[in-house]
Amino acid sequence: MYNQLIDLLLTGTIDTLVMVGVSAFIAFLIGLPIALILVSTADFGIYPSKKINQSLGWIINITRSVPFLILMVALIPFTRWIVGTSYGVLAAIVPLTIAAIPFFARIAEVSLREVDQGLIEAAQAMGCNRKQILWHVLLPEALSGIIAGFTVTIVTMISSSAIAGAIGAGGLGDIAYRYGYQRFDMQVMLAVILVLIVLVILVQSTGDHIAKQLDKRKV
């Protein structure tokens, strides 16, 4: 009994880590450039463009306003087209990624906006071009906040992966639903909750540590 439960939890944890890990990686690669575009095209940005900024902002806001469960169901045809199936770990990566990209982009945007405008003006006075300002001023100064925001994004994705698991995506959510809820087995439910708590604590503490080490404001 206990061996079977451990095997289930191990398999579910690996599936959850794969879902969240791949989705988070893609979300970071896409979300960060989006955040840079949003900040750069703002009125105070180095590439001011109201049209681009508002259009991209609207797309992000619309995507973020859709609850994850509804988004996942709505994306079933697209998911099937991308990975060939609407069930399982690979299928869950698609909606998780699409949900995480705008979420992370907004958080990263906030961190980038908090960079002291004086530093940007100083870089411009020194003759730095806009590309150099992006890579050598904005990103380094905002990196700590970006990592902290990415940590929050991953924690949110762990929660979303559990929801996805309850409707056929696999992972810990699937175990909790099929073996815990449907069979009224509280032992399984509690075990899954414990594993999720441990995952969140590990992710949050690791992210906080990295962000603290990168914080240029620390004494």
HELIX and SHEET records of a PDB file:
HELIX    1   1 TYR A    2  SER A   40  1                                  39    
HELIX    2   2 LYS A   50  SER A   65  1                                  16    
HELIX    3   3 PHE A   68  ALA A   74  1                                   7    
HELIX    4   4 ILE A   76  VAL A   83  1                                   8    
HELIX    5   5 VAL A   89  ARG A  113  1                                  25    
HELIX    6   6 GLN A  117  ALA A  125  1                                   9    
HELIX    7   7 ARG A  130  ILE A  133  1                                   4    
HELIX    8   8 LEU A  134  LEU A  138  3                                   5    
HELIX    9   9 LEU A  139  ALA A  164  1                                  26    
HELIX   10  10 GLY A  165  ALA A  169  3                                   5    
HELIX   11  11 GLY A  171  ILE A  175  1                                   5    
HELIX   12  12 ALA A  176  TYR A  181  3                                   6    
HELIX   13  13 MET A  186  LEU A  214  1                                  29    
END                                                                             
